[in-house]
Amino acid sequence: MMLSVAIIKGFKTEIQEKVRGYIGDVRVFKYSLNNSFELTPFVPAKETITQLKNNPDVEFFQPYATKPAIISANDEVEGINFKGIDKTFNWDYISKHLVSGSVINFADSVKASRQILISQYTANRLKLKVGDDFIMYFVQNPPRKRPFKIVGIYNIGVEEIDKGFVIGDLNIIRRLNNWKPNEIGGIEIRIKDFSKLKTVSDGIYDHMEMNLKSESVSQYFPAIFTWLSLLDINTKVLLVLMMVVGVINMVTALLIMILERTNMIGILKAFGMSDFSVMKIFLYNALYLVGFGLLLGNLLGLGLGLLQHYTHFFKLDQSSYYLSYVPVELHFVDVLVLNIATFLICVLVLILPSMLVSRISPLKAIRFK
């Protein structure tokens, strides 16, 4: 039960971190009827920027823009969504998932305009590596092409992201679309406590300009977060099934002990011991087994959990599970609650079979072999 809870919690946390790390927790963009990948440009008001800076729930925020494009390389083509960022972009998350190369260096604006990061998925499909050059055709009328050089390859592990995006300079989109120097497509916001996502997202929207709207990461990727929410049901089902199996085992063990000691029960009752006193003997013995089982279970569960947490010994197929290893997230409260609940439930269910002692006749029990 401990490992089930730890693995499912770890899985949810890792997937959430992958998705929110790439696109942020809340996106702010201009309200329009535009349904394309390309966002409508706007210049954020000073009040909006001030509100985000002073919001205690916001960790950081950064501008971005997107534009659909087609990569042509090695006689292959791939449709992608070009994500433009600037020098204020927080590289902490992308740096952790770099397979090779480095991030874009905005110190030289001329070189930065040609640098690009692509995913491992795209690199494999187009047979590209760090240092390679290719031509990207931006979808507009007429189509515009630009040369790029790969400076880094990352692997997020979420197919919806890896196959759909590349990262480049925001100024490229500004020049292609004839935007003003300070116009952007949207603002990505990272919050401090993801459990407060809906509350913080609603608060940000309430203080936005009239022509802006916000969208949380759970709204942007509804399929992924709906799937993650279903894992909570899996956790409950697993815990109930394991508890039922454990209870049946304990009840069966106690009944066997009572039947094996029927002769002893008859002798003790013949000497004047009360039914309750005899019941306590078997209950104490059963609780000893429960306690010993809990001790071994904790040692094994915590041991395997910590081993997996620090070594990632057990692997997964990343293409199917979004992760290359089994994630484990152990919490003291979870361990404590599971131990207390298991102990109390076992005590309660063991009282009923122990009452079988009162139905044993001393005369018949002494004759029992």
Residue pairs with C-beta under 8 A, 6 or more apart in sequence:
1 238
1 239
1 242
1 243
1 301
1 338
1 342
2 297
2 298
2 301
2 302
2 305
2 330
2 334
2 335
2 338
3 301
3 304
3 305
3 328
4 235
4 238
4 239
4 242
5 235
5 239
5 334
5 338
6 301
6 305
6 328
6 329
6 330
6 331
6 334
7 326
7 327
7 328
8 231
8 232
8 234
8 235
8 238
9 329
9 331
9 334
10 326
10 327
10 328
10 329
11 231
11 321
11 323
11 327
12 228
12 231
13 327
13 329
14 322
14 323
14 327
15 158
15 224
15 228
15 322
15 323
16 194
16 225
16 228
18 156
18 157
18 158
18 161
18 322
19 158
19 161
19 217
19 221
19 224
20 190
20 194
20 217
21 93
21 156
22 93
22 94
22 156
22 158
22 161
22 165
23 161
23 188
23 217
23 220
24 61
24 62
24 188
24 189
24 190
24 217
25 189
25 190
25 191
25 194
25 197
25 200
25 201
25 216
25 217
26 188
26 189
26 191
26 197
26 200
26 201
26 204
26 214
26 215
26 216
26 217
27 186
27 187
27 188
27 189
27 214
27 215
27 216
27 217
27 220
28 44
28 48
28 186
28 187
28 189
28 204
28 208
28 212
28 213
28 214
29 39
29 40
29 42
29 185
29 186
29 187
29 212
29 213
29 215
30 39
30 40
30 41
30 42
30 186
30 211
30 212
30 213
31 211
31 212
31 213
32 40
34 40
36 68
37 66
37 67
37 68
37 81
38 66
38 67
38 68
38 177
38 185
39 65
39 66
39 185
39 186
40 185
41 65
41 177
41 179
41 180
41 183
41 184
41 185
42 183
42 184
42 211
42 212
43 180
43 182
43 183
43 184
44 63
44 184
44 187
44 209
44 212
45 209
47 209
48 207
48 208
48 209
48 212
51 204
51 207
52 58
52 61
52 187
52 189
52 204
55 200
55 203
55 204
56 192
57 191
57 192
57 193
57 196
57 200
57 203
58 189
58 190
58 191
58 192
58 200
58 204
59 190
59 191
59 192
60 90
60 189
60 190
61 187
61 188
61 189
61 190
62 85
62 86
62 88
62 89
62 90
62 187
62 188
63 85
63 86
63 88
63 170
63 184
63 185
63 186
63 187
63 188
64 83
64 84
64 85
64 89
64 170
64 184
64 185
64 186
64 187
64 188
65 83
65 84
65 170
65 173
65 174
65 184
65 185
65 186
66 81
66 82
66 83
66 84
66 173
66 185
67 81
67 82
67 84
67 138
67 139
67 173
67 176
67 177
68 79
68 80
68 81
68 82
68 138
68 139
69 79
69 80
69 81
69 82
69 136
69 137
69 138
69 139
69 166
70 77
70 78
70 79
70 80
70 136
70 137
70 139
71 77
71 78
71 80
71 118
71 122
71 126
71 134
71 135
71 136
71 137
71 166
72 134
72 135
72 136
72 137
73 126
73 127
73 128
73 132
73 134
73 135
74 126
74 127
74 128
76 125
76 126
76 127
78 122
78 125
78 126
80 122
80 163
80 164
80 165
80 166
81 164
81 165
81 166
82 136
82 138
82 165
82 166
82 168
82 172
82 173
83 165
83 166
83 167
83 168
84 168
84 169
84 170
84 171
84 172
84 173
84 174
84 185
85 104
85 167
85 168
85 169
85 170
86 106
86 169
86 170
86 171
87 106
90 190
91 103
94 103
94 117
94 152
94 154
94 167
95 103
97 154
97 155
97 156
97 157
98 152
98 153
98 154
99 120
99 153
99 154
99 155
100 129
100 130
100 152
100 153
101 117
101 130
101 131
101 150
101 151
101 152
101 153
102 151
102 152
103 117
103 151
103 152
104 112
104 115
104 116
104 117
104 151
104 152
104 167
104 168
104 169
105 111
105 112
105 115
105 151
106 112
106 169
109 169
109 171
112 169
113 169
113 171
113 172
114 146
114 147
114 148
114 149
115 148
115 149
115 151
115 168
115 169
116 136
116 148
116 149
116 150
116 151
116 166
116 167
116 168
117 150
117 151
117 152
117 153
117 154
117 166
117 167
117 168
118 128
118 150
118 153
118 154
118 166
118 167
119 153
119 154
119 155
119 156
119 161
119 162
119 163
119 165
119 166
120 153
120 154
120 155
120 162
121 155
121 159
121 162
121 163
122 128
122 162
122 163
122 166
123 129
123 150
123 153
126 134
128 134
128 150
128 153
129 150
129 153
130 150
130 151
130 152
130 153
131 149
131 150
132 149
132 150
133 147
133 148
133 149
133 150
134 147
134 148
134 150
135 145
135 146
135 147
135 148
136 145
136 146
136 147
136 148
137 143
137 144
137 145
138 144
138 145
138 146
138 176
140 176
140 177
144 176
146 172
146 176
148 168
155 162
156 162
157 318
157 322
157 323
157 324
158 224
158 322
159 319
159 322
160 221
160 224
170 184
173 179
173 185
174 180
174 181
174 183
189 204
191 197
191 200
193 200
197 216
197 217
197 218
198 216
201 214
201 215
201 216
204 214
205 213
205 214
208 214
217 225
218 225
243 342
243 345
246 342
246 346
247 345
247 346
247 349
250 286
250 289
250 290
250 346
250 349
250 350
251 349
251 350
251 352
251 353
253 286
253 289
254 282
254 286
254 350
254 353
254 354
255 353
255 356
257 282
257 285
257 286
258 265
258 282
258 353
258 354
258 356
258 357
261 282
262 360
262 365
262 368
263 365
263 366
263 368
263 369
265 278
265 357
265 360
265 365
266 360
266 361
266 362
266 363
266 364
266 365
266 366
266 367
266 368
267 362
267 365
267 366
268 277
268 278
269 275
269 278
269 360
269 362
269 365
270 362
270 366
275 357
275 358
278 357
279 354
279 355
279 357
279 358
282 354
282 357
283 350
283 351
283 354
286 346
286 350
286 354
287 346
287 347
287 350
290 342
290 343
290 346
290 347
290 350
291 343
294 339
294 342
294 343
298 335
298 339
302 330
302 335
305 328
305 330
306 328
306 330
307 313
308 314
308 325
308 326
308 328
309 328
309 330
312 324
312 325
312 326
314 325
314 326
315 324
315 325
315 326
316 323
316 324
316 325
316 326
318 324
